[in-house]
Amino acid sequence: MPEISVLLASYNGAKFIREQIDSILAQTVQDFELIVCDDCSTDETTVIVEEYAARDERVRLFRNEHNLGFKKNFEKLISLASGDFLALSDQDDIWFPDKIEKQVEAIGTQYAACCTDHYR
């Protein structure tokens, strides 16, 4: 299985981020890194992510020095990734347990990308 980077952009997502991180960490594929880049949250988002990072070595948190906005935050995340496959995530998504597995299968060796919506 190729190395996978899950890239989660956050900004004031304390209300949702636990459920999203839990859904990512519960994937059928477990060989991945989860990089969270926080865009200057003023709520408890970074505290929550730090708790996960302390318990799971796959989770890494980066904090922007100033607010970059949605697009630039994802660009920064992509620059931090080391995986062959990149999976982008918003802080308020909930992933099906086999999302990464199905995406890697869909891409295979033939395609450069795949896109999913909230249903299978």
Kinemage of the C-alpha trace (Angstrom):
@kinemage 1
@onewidth
@group {chain A} dominant
@subgroup {mainchain}
@vectorlist {calphas} color= white
{ca met a 1} P 0.000 0.000 0.000
{ca pro a 2} L 1.432 3.418 -0.904
{ca glu a 3} L 2.061 6.060 1.713
{ca ile a 4} L -0.933 8.326 2.238
{ca ser a 5} L -1.127 11.857 3.616
{ca val a 6} L -4.476 12.986 4.982
{ca leu a 7} L -4.539 16.785 4.977
{ca leu a 8} L -7.021 18.454 7.301
{ca ala a 9} L -7.481 22.226 7.166
{ca ser a 10} L -8.884 23.709 10.363
{ca tyr a 11} L -10.198 27.058 11.527
{ca asn a 12} L -12.379 27.406 14.622
{ca gly a 13} L -13.550 23.826 14.217
{ca ala a 14} L -13.677 22.705 17.844
{ca lys a 15} L -17.353 21.800 17.500
{ca phe a 16} L -16.698 19.243 14.740
{ca ile a 17} L -13.041 18.266 14.655
{ca arg a 18} L -13.092 15.391 17.177
{ca glu a 19} L -15.663 13.476 15.157
{ca gln a 20} L -13.730 14.088 11.947
{ca ile a 21} L -10.386 13.007 13.383
{ca asp a 22} L -12.011 9.921 14.916
{ca ser a 23} L -13.432 8.977 11.504
{ca ile a 24} L -10.014 9.375 9.887
{ca leu a 25} L -8.179 7.366 12.539
{ca ala a 26} L -10.797 4.577 12.224
{ca gln a 27} L -10.050 3.945 8.539
{ca thr a 28} L -9.629 0.382 7.268
{ca val a 29} L -6.276 1.547 5.917
{ca gln a 30} L -4.101 2.529 8.871
{ca asp a 31} L -0.792 3.382 7.182
{ca phe a 32} L -1.094 7.158 6.754
{ca glu a 33} L -0.072 10.448 8.249
{ca leu a 34} L -2.684 12.977 9.346
{ca ile a 35} L -1.462 16.547 9.015
{ca val a 36} L -3.631 19.281 10.488
{ca cys a 37} L -2.868 22.883 9.605
{ca asp a 38} L -4.718 25.355 11.778
{ca asp a 39} L -5.405 28.779 10.327
{ca cys a 40} L -5.274 30.868 13.547
{ca ser a 41} L -8.264 29.430 15.380
{ca thr a 42} L -9.495 31.341 18.410
{ca asp a 43} L -11.430 28.405 19.887
{ca glu a 44} L -10.179 25.084 21.329
{ca thr a 45} L -9.354 23.508 17.949
{ca thr a 46} L -5.597 23.334 18.483
{ca val a 47} L -5.954 21.994 22.035
{ca ile a 48} L -8.115 19.169 20.710
{ca val a 49} L -5.683 18.328 17.901
{ca glu a 50} L -2.756 18.410 20.354
{ca glu a 51} L -4.573 15.783 22.454
{ca tyr a 52} L -4.780 13.496 19.409
{ca ala a 53} L -1.160 14.148 18.451
{ca ala a 54} L -0.030 13.196 21.961
{ca arg a 55} L -1.839 9.832 21.658
{ca asp a 56} L -1.184 8.955 18.012
{ca glu a 57} L 2.126 9.497 16.233
{ca arg a 58} L 0.391 9.714 12.854
{ca val a 59} L -1.187 13.051 13.835
{ca arg a 60} L 0.847 16.236 13.357
{ca leu a 61} L -0.321 19.794 13.982
{ca phe a 62} L 0.968 22.918 12.273
{ca arg a 63} L -0.209 26.433 13.094
{ca asn a 64} L -0.129 29.354 10.720
{ca glu a 65} L 1.407 32.557 12.060
{ca his a 66} L -1.314 34.586 10.374
{ca asn a 67} L -4.606 33.654 8.743
{ca leu a 68} L -3.991 32.357 5.215
{ca gly a 69} L -7.574 31.604 4.226
{ca phe a 70} L -9.019 28.325 3.016
{ca lys a 71} L -7.161 27.944 -0.281
{ca lys a 72} L -3.703 28.952 0.956
{ca asn a 73} L -4.113 26.760 4.035
{ca phe a 74} L -4.667 23.725 1.797
{ca glu a 75} L -1.693 24.761 -0.353
{ca lys a 76} L 0.452 24.812 2.778
{ca leu a 77} L -0.864 21.384 3.780
{ca ile a 78} L 0.064 19.969 0.389
{ca ser a 79} L 3.610 21.335 0.804
{ca leu a 80} L 3.897 19.536 4.169
{ca ala a 81} L 2.741 16.144 2.854
{ca ser a 82} L 5.105 13.246 2.284
{ca gly a 83} L 2.650 10.672 0.904
{ca asp a 84} L 2.259 9.410 -2.633
{ca phe a 85} L -1.505 9.878 -2.247
{ca leu a 86} L -3.079 13.012 -0.783
{ca ala a 87} L -6.545 12.992 0.784
{ca leu a 88} L -7.962 16.451 1.498
{ca ser a 89} L -10.312 16.919 4.422
{ca asp a 90} L -12.379 19.717 5.886
{ca gln a 91} L -12.723 19.846 9.661
{ca asp a 92} L -16.454 19.109 9.608
{ca asp a 93} L -16.432 16.036 7.357
{ca ile a 94} L -17.165 12.550 8.640
{ca trp a 95} L -15.563 9.790 6.620
{ca phe a 96} L -16.914 6.317 5.959
{ca pro a 97} L -14.464 3.764 7.431
{ca asp a 98} L -13.317 2.578 3.980
{ca lys a 99} L -12.980 5.988 2.293
{ca ile a 100} L -9.180 5.895 1.929
{ca glu a 101} L -9.209 2.252 0.830
{ca lys a 102} L -11.804 2.920 -1.875
{ca gln a 103} L -10.067 6.067 -3.092
{ca val a 104} L -6.694 4.332 -3.438
{ca glu a 105} L -8.392 1.491 -5.312
{ca ala a 106} L -10.202 3.962 -7.587
{ca ile a 107} L -7.011 5.814 -8.441
{ca gly a 108} L -4.981 2.649 -8.975
{ca thr a 109} L -2.106 3.134 -11.385
{ca gln a 110} L -4.245 4.592 -14.143
{ca tyr a 111} L -5.533 7.872 -12.715
{ca ala a 112} L -3.997 10.928 -11.077
{ca ala a 113} L -6.979 11.820 -8.876
{ca cys a 114} L -10.417 10.831 -7.733
{ca cys a 115} L -13.214 12.792 -6.158
{ca thr a 116} L -15.921 11.603 -3.818
{ca asp a 117} L -19.043 13.152 -2.410
{ca his a 118} L -20.792 12.402 0.859
{ca tyr a 119} L -22.372 9.189 -0.410
{ca arg a 120} L -20.866 5.980 -1.757
